[in-house]
């Protein structure tokens, strides 16, 4: 597995579907060139691009990359603020298109059809990439993706308000620089009460630091406006959406589970798989490869 940090120049926001727009990306706020950091494994076969969750990074995919490297060219991108990819500028409002251009920049210049995988926030970014690169995405895999804004469009205001409450908490205490307070809320919300308390001191420090990019990621998700009907038309028809459940029952925070949101998208030809356990981000340095079933390679190739 190797690490690459190519220098990327800016490009316009819109890429023609026939162009190789993955070769270049806009600079920060469309002004300065920047480096996009990614891990890669494998040298031949179809391209698989992996997009990580919040509070994580490209390393969350290491196990999966090892599993796929003999048959695929695999890249795992670090989104803004992760790895060696620069942080998002505080004065700018982040969008899903900003993150999507970054992912496109990490694609091999000669990539043809692309297998695109996104987890949580990375799933929302992957949706935007798939829409921008229409016709080039062979398979879109969404794991616990989080386009919470669709809840408001669907009239699910209680669930949307719950997501906004978490967003506002992270924004409030992040702006104050009280990242430990924000991190405790985030960890306990997604992984259960007491999660933060059980962490070691060093783990709390790492988690708090890894949460900082999430301050801007909320803007990208909550300010998105694409309606569900348009997603259904834009996204590829062959999809795998993997969801998690709690002993066969939906979690009370079901808007964090893709079943409640993505079922609105009209995704056709998809396969739903269930696994048991707590949801969301694996956290800094942990592997998300386990999110796939034992037949990982079959899932990609189907």
N, C-alpha and C positions, 0 to 999 in steps of 0.2 A: 504494500500500500504506500503510495507516495502523496506528497503534499505539493500543491501548486498555487501560486499567487500571481497570475498574470495581471499586467497593467491594462486597464480598460478605459477606452475613450467614450465620450458621451455620444448618444444617438437620439433622434427624435423619439417621441413617445410611442408612435404607432409604427409597427413593422409589417410590411406586406407579408402575406402568408407564404409567398414563394421565396422570400429572401432568407439569407442565413443570418438573421438578426441575433442569433446566439453568439456570434463572434464578438459583438461589441455591446456596451451598455452605457447608459447615461452616467455622467459623473454625479457627485453629490449635489442635489438641487439643480441638476443640468448645467453645472458650471465647471467643476474640477474633475479631471480624471481620477480614478481610484483603483485600488487593487481588490479583486474578489478572490477569496480564499476557498479552496476546496480540497477534499481528499479524493484520490482516485485509485482504482484497482482494476486489473484486467486490461488486456490490450486488443481484444478482438470480440466480435459479436455485436448484437444490438446495444444501443446506449441506454443505460438506466440512470436517471437523475433522481437523487434522494434529497428531500427538503425537510429539515428537522423542525421540531416543535420549539415553542418558547422555553427559556431557561434550560437550554440544552446545547446543541451545536452539532456539527457534522460527525463528531466522534460517536454520537448515539447509534450510528449505523454500522459500526466496525464489524460486528458479528455478521450482519447481513451481507456486507461487502465481501467478506471472506467466503461466504456461501456462494456468491454469484460470480466471483471474479474469473472462474474458469470458462464461463460461457457468455459473459457480458462485459462490456466496457462500462464500469460503474463510476459515477462521480457523486460525491456528497458535498453540497455547497454549504458554506457558512454564511448565513444571512447577516444583515447589518448589525454590527456590534458583537459578533461571535468570531472566535478564532482570530485570524489576522485581517478579516474584512473590517474596514473602519466603522466606527460608530455613526449612527444617524445624527446629523447636525441638529442641535437643540432648537434652532430658530425655524426649522422647516417642519411641515406636517407630512408625515409619511402616508403613502398610499400602497395598496396592493400592487399597483402597476410599477411602483418604484422597486419593490422587492422582486417582482416578476422579471424586470429587466436585468436585475442582478443574477437571477437564476439562468436566464438566457445567456448571459455573458460567460457562465461557467460551462456551457455545453461545448463539446468538441466542435471545431469549425466544420468538420465533414459529417456531422451527425445527420442521419436521415430520419427514419422513424424513431420516436423516443418513447421509452417507458418511464412514466413520471409518477413518483411516489411522494406523498406529503403527509406529515403527521401534525395534527392539531393546527396551530397557526400556519405551519408549513403546508397543511392541506388547503387552507384558503389561498395561500400564495400559489400552490400548484394549480388550483382552479383557474386563477387569473392567467398563469402561463399557458395552460391548455387552451383557453379562449383566445389568447394572442397568437398562438402557434397552431391555429386550426388546420387540420389536415396532416400535421406532422406527429401528433401524439397517438401512438399505437395503443396504449393502455394507460388509463389514469387510475391510480390506487390512492384512496383517501382513507386515512386512519384517524378517527376521532376529530374530524375537521370542525372548524369553529366559526362559520359565517353567521355570528349571532344576530347581525342586523336583519337577517331574513325573518327572524321571529317577529319583529315589529311589523314587517310587511304582511305576515300571515295572521296578524291580530293576536299573537301570543304575548300579550303585554306583561303579564306577570313574570314569565320566563325571561323576557327581554329586560325587564327592570332588575332582575337578579343579576344578569350579566353586567348591566350598567353599574350596579352597586359595586361589583368587584372592580370594574374599570375605574370608577371614581376613587375608590380606596387606593389603588395603585398610583393613580395620577396625583392624588393629594399628598401621600406620604413620600412618593418619589420626588415630587417637586420640593419637598422640605428636606430632602436628603436623608430621610429616615427609612433606609432601605430594609433594615431588619424588621421593622414594623410591617412594611408592605409585604416582605417575603413570608412572614408568619401567616398573614391572611391568605396569601396565594397558596402556600403549601397546604394549609389546613383545609382550604376550600376544595382543592382538587384531589387531595389524597386522604382526607379524613381528619377530624379533630384530633389534636395531639401529635400530628406529624412533625411539626416544628419542634415541639418540646422533646421529642425522641432523638432529634438530630444531635450529633456531636458539635462542639464549638466550631471546629474547622469546617465542617459541612455547612453550618449556618452561614459562615463567612462566604464560602464559595457560592452557595445558593443565592445569597443577597446580591452578590456581584453579577451573577448570571441573569438575575431578574431585570437588570437595568434596561436592556433593549426593549423589554416588554412595555415600558412607558410609552414608546412610540408605536408599537405594534397594535395597541388598542385603537389608535386613530385609523390605521390601515383597515382594520376590520369594521369598526363601527361607522366609518364615513363612506364605506362602499355603498353603492346604490343599485347595482345590477339586480333586476328582479329575478325571481326563481324561474319564470317562464323563459327569460333570455338565457339563463345558465343552461336550461334544458336544451335549447337550440344550439348553444355554442360548444358545449362539452362533447367529447367523443362518446359514441354510443356504447363502446365496450369499456366497462368500468368494473373495478372490484372495490367495494366499500366494506372495510372491516370495522366492526363495532364490538364493544365490550358490554357485558351485562353482569349483574350481581345475582348469581345463582338463578339465572333464568328470568329475573325481574328487572324492569327498567329502574335505573337509579333515580332518586327524586330530582337530581339536577340533570334531567334528561336533555336539556339543551346543550350540555357538554358532550352528549353522545350523538354521533352522526345520524342515528335513526330518525330523530325528531326533526332534524333540519334538512338533511339530504333527501329524505323521502319526498320533500316538496319539489325537488329539482327535476323529477321525471326522468331520472337516469335509467336507461334501458340496457338490457343485456348484462346487468351486474349480478354479482354473486355476493350474498351476505354471509359472513362468517362470524361466529360468536366465540369469545373466550371469557374466562372468569377472572375477576380481580379488579383492583382499583384502577381508575382511569387516569389519563393524561400523561404529562411529561415525565420521562424517566429521571430527569434531573441531571446536573452537570456530570459528565464522564460516564454515565451509565448507558447500557446498550438497549436499543429499541428493536434489535433484530428479532427478539422473542415475540414481537407483535404479529409476525407472520406465522402461519401454520407450518408444520413440518415440511409440507410440499411447497416451499418457497419458490423454487425455480419453476415448477408447474404453474403456480399462480401467475408468474410473470409471462410465461409463454402461451398460456391459453388464449 
